[in-house]
Every structure is written in structure tokens, then in C-alpha cells.
Amino acid sequence: MAYLSVPLISFSINKGGDYIDDAVSSVTGTVNTRVRSTKENGFDLKGTPRNDVEDALRIYYDDLIATLVRTLKESIVKTSSDLKFDRPIPVVLSGGTAKVSGFKERFEPLMGKPYLHVGENCSYGYERAIDIVLTLLIDEGIKNLGHRNNILGPDFNSVGVAIRPHKTYRVNCVMDFGSRDRSTINDIPY
């Protein structure tokens, strides 16, 4: 991962196109070149597998995608204390000699969809949760009552909270609110 051409995170996985070709060839008994030909000529991860080779390709691509997403997330978590992102990170998918149709559509659900609407409340100097929430609900001196609206309004269905030491105010609390479609939260991503 890079920002303005400066590398931030680097990782690799030991799975790719050749790995998939070899594995599918091994489990189906199909010659490696025929597997590659199937993959490069009309195979689509969005479609229903038409034979054993396509079924195995789907299984191995799903494993590759899950491994890629898990490794990417683990790499971000390991370096997250050093990185600060204030907006979603674009992910570019590219391939070697052939890109399998439907890869992006199977990749995206595992990465998660971005929030449709976001908001933030900050509190300084209060350590106890009750004091923080009451102060933000009262919203004294805030004309638009934005803190209160973030907490009580229907615009958000997700919240993340962090309380950390602050060099000037002793304690700082940040509440990040988000709104996202949760109608399919229990669905299998593919």
C-alpha cells in the first residue's frame, strides 16, 4: 500500500494464478494448460460453474480472495498506530497475464462497504463516560446541537469510541458515527 508513491505497507501471499492452475489441475486431473485456457476464455466467478474445473476454480479463487483480504487487514492493523486515514482507502485490483471476470465482485463484499454518512463528536477533559455523554447531549453553546443530533438522531446506526490521554486537556474522547446499509448484515458475501 502506498500514499503519494510512498510505500506504507508491504505484504505478499503465496497464492496466485499459477498456484490456482496447479491446484485445480491436481484435484480435477485436468492438464494444467486446459485449466489455464478455461480460466482465460470465458470463465466468470459470477456465473454458475458448468463443470468440475470451473467449480474448483471458484473454490480456489474464493480461498485466494479470503487470504488476500485477511492478510491485507492484518497488515493494516499491525501498522495502524503509525497510519492515520481520514477517508476510505481506494484499492486497485490488477492481475498478471489474465484477470478473471467477476474477481472484483467477489472481492468487494469481503472488504466491506463504505459508510454512506459519517459524523464525529469530540469531548475534552472528562474521564467518565456518563460525563462525556451528558455534556455532548446538553451541547451548551452549540447552536445547531450537532453533538446531540449525532447521538440521538436517526442518521447513524454505527459508532466507534476511543478515549485517550491528551497533553492539554488530560483526556480526549472521540466518537465516530457512521451510517451503512445493514439489511444484508447476516448474508454470506457470495
C-alpha positions as CSV (number, residue, x, y, z in Angstrom):
1,M,0.0,0.0,0.0
2,A,1.3,3.4,-0.9
3,Y,0.3,7.0,-0.4
4,L,1.6,9.6,-2.9
5,S,4.0,6.9,-4.1
6,V,5.5,6.4,-0.6
7,P,5.3,2.8,0.5
8,L,3.3,2.3,3.7
9,I,2.5,-1.4,3.9
10,S,4.1,-4.3,2.1
11,F,3.0,-7.9,2.2
12,S,2.6,-10.9,0.0
13,I,0.6,-14.2,-0.1
14,N,1.8,-17.4,-1.6
15,K,-1.2,-17.9,-3.8
16,G,-1.8,-16.6,-7.4
17,G,-2.7,-17.6,-10.9
18,D,-0.1,-20.3,-11.3
19,Y,-0.9,-21.7,-7.8
20,I,-4.6,-21.9,-8.7
21,D,-3.8,-23.5,-12.1
22,D,-1.7,-26.2,-10.4
23,A,-4.1,-26.9,-7.6
24,V,-7.2,-27.2,-9.9
25,S,-5.2,-29.4,-12.2
26,S,-4.2,-31.6,-9.3
27,V,-7.8,-32.0,-7.9
28,T,-9.6,-32.4,-11.2
29,G,-7.0,-34.4,-13.1
30,T,-7.1,-31.9,-15.9
31,V,-4.0,-30.8,-17.7
32,N,-2.6,-27.5,-16.4
33,T,-2.8,-25.8,-19.8
34,R,-6.5,-26.7,-20.2
35,V,-7.2,-25.3,-16.7
36,R,-5.4,-22.1,-17.8
37,S,-7.4,-22.0,-21.0
38,T,-10.7,-22.4,-19.2
39,K,-9.8,-19.6,-16.8
40,E,-8.7,-17.2,-19.6
41,N,-11.6,-17.9,-22.1
42,G,-14.9,-17.1,-20.6
43,F,-14.8,-18.3,-17.0
44,D,-16.7,-15.9,-14.8
45,L,-16.7,-16.1,-11.0
46,K,-20.2,-14.5,-11.0
47,G,-21.7,-17.4,-13.0
48,T,-22.7,-20.9,-12.1
49,P,-19.9,-23.4,-12.6
50,R,-20.5,-25.6,-15.6
51,N,-18.1,-28.4,-14.8
52,D,-15.6,-29.7,-12.3
53,V,-12.8,-27.4,-13.5
54,E,-14.9,-24.3,-13.1
55,D,-16.2,-25.5,-9.7
56,A,-12.6,-26.0,-8.5
57,L,-11.5,-22.6,-10.0
58,R,-14.3,-20.9,-8.0
59,I,-13.2,-22.7,-4.7
60,Y,-9.5,-21.8,-5.2
61,Y,-10.3,-18.2,-6.2
62,D,-12.5,-17.8,-3.1
63,D,-9.7,-19.1,-1.0
64,L,-7.2,-16.7,-2.6
65,I,-9.6,-13.7,-2.1
66,A,-10.2,-14.6,1.5
67,T,-6.5,-15.0,2.1
68,L,-5.8,-11.7,0.4
69,V,-8.4,-9.7,2.3
70,R,-7.4,-11.3,5.7
71,T,-3.7,-10.6,5.1
72,L,-4.4,-7.0,3.9
73,K,-6.5,-6.3,7.0
74,E,-3.8,-7.9,9.3
75,S,-1.1,-5.8,7.7
76,I,-3.1,-2.6,8.2
77,V,-3.9,-3.5,11.9
78,K,-0.2,-4.2,12.6
79,T,0.8,-0.7,11.3
80,S,-2.4,1.2,12.2
81,S,-0.9,3.0,15.1
82,D,1.5,4.6,12.7
83,L,-1.1,5.4,10.0
84,K,-3.9,7.9,10.2
85,F,-6.6,7.8,7.4
86,D,-9.3,10.4,7.2
87,R,-11.1,8.9,4.2
88,P,-11.7,5.5,2.6
89,I,-8.6,3.9,1.0
90,P,-9.0,3.1,-2.6
91,V,-8.0,-0.4,-3.6
92,V,-6.8,-1.2,-7.1
93,L,-7.1,-4.8,-8.3
94,S,-4.7,-5.8,-11.0
95,G,-3.6,-9.1,-12.3
96,G,-0.8,-10.8,-14.2
97,T,-1.4,-12.1,-17.7
98,A,-5.1,-12.7,-17.1
99,K,-7.8,-11.1,-14.9
100,V,-10.7,-13.5,-14.1
101,S,-14.1,-12.0,-14.7
102,G,-16.1,-11.5,-11.5
103,F,-13.0,-11.2,-9.2
104,K,-13.9,-7.7,-8.2
105,E,-17.5,-8.6,-7.4
106,R,-16.4,-11.4,-5.1
107,F,-13.6,-9.3,-3.5
108,E,-15.7,-6.2,-2.6
109,P,-18.1,-7.9,-0.1
110,L,-15.2,-9.2,2.0
111,M,-13.6,-5.7,2.2
112,G,-16.8,-4.1,3.5
113,K,-18.8,-1.3,2.0
114,P,-18.0,2.3,3.0
115,Y,-20.3,4.3,5.2
116,L,-22.9,6.3,3.5
117,H,-22.9,9.1,6.1
118,V,-20.4,10.0,8.8
119,G,-20.1,12.3,11.8
120,E,-17.9,12.9,14.8
121,N,-18.1,14.1,18.4
122,C,-15.1,15.2,20.5
123,S,-15.0,15.7,24.2
124,Y,-12.1,17.1,26.2
125,G,-11.3,16.8,29.9
126,Y,-14.0,14.4,31.0
127,E,-12.9,10.9,32.0
128,R,-16.2,9.2,32.9
129,A,-18.5,8.0,30.1
130,I,-21.6,9.5,31.8
131,D,-20.0,12.9,32.0
132,I,-18.9,12.8,28.3
133,V,-22.3,11.7,27.0
134,L,-24.3,14.2,29.2
135,T,-22.0,17.1,28.2
136,L,-22.5,16.3,24.5
137,L,-26.2,15.8,24.9
138,I,-26.6,19.2,26.6
139,D,-24.5,20.7,23.8
140,E,-24.2,24.1,25.7
141,G,-23.1,26.9,23.4
142,I,-23.5,24.8,20.2
143,K,-26.3,26.5,18.1
144,N,-27.0,23.6,15.8
145,L,-26.9,20.9,18.6
146,G,-24.7,18.8,16.3
147,H,-23.4,16.6,19.1
148,R,-26.9,15.8,20.4
149,N,-28.1,15.1,16.8
150,N,-25.2,12.7,16.2
151,I,-26.0,10.7,19.4
152,L,-29.8,10.7,19.2
153,G,-30.7,11.3,15.6
154,P,-31.7,8.6,13.1
155,D,-28.9,9.4,10.7
156,F,-26.4,6.9,12.2
157,N,-26.5,3.2,13.0
158,S,-22.9,2.6,14.0
159,V,-20.5,4.2,16.4
160,G,-16.9,3.8,17.5
161,V,-15.5,5.4,20.6
162,A,-11.9,6.0,21.8
163,I,-10.7,7.7,25.0
164,R,-7.0,8.6,25.1
165,P,-4.7,10.9,27.2
166,H,-4.4,14.5,25.9
167,K,-1.4,16.7,26.6
168,T,-3.5,19.8,27.2
169,Y,-6.9,18.6,28.4
170,R,-5.7,15.4,30.2
171,V,-8.3,13.3,28.4
172,N,-9.8,13.3,24.9
173,C,-12.8,11.3,23.8
174,V,-13.7,10.8,20.1
175,M,-16.9,9.3,18.9
176,D,-17.1,8.4,15.2
177,F,-20.6,7.8,13.8
178,G,-21.5,6.1,10.6
179,S,-24.5,5.0,8.6
180,R,-24.4,2.0,6.4
181,D,-26.9,-0.4,4.9
182,R,-27.3,-3.2,7.4
183,S,-30.2,-5.1,5.6
184,T,-27.8,-7.8,4.5
185,I,-25.5,-7.9,7.6
186,N,-26.1,-11.7,8.1
187,D,-25.8,-12.7,4.4
188,I,-22.9,-14.7,3.2
189,P,-20.9,-12.4,0.9
190,Y,-21.2,-14.7,-2.1
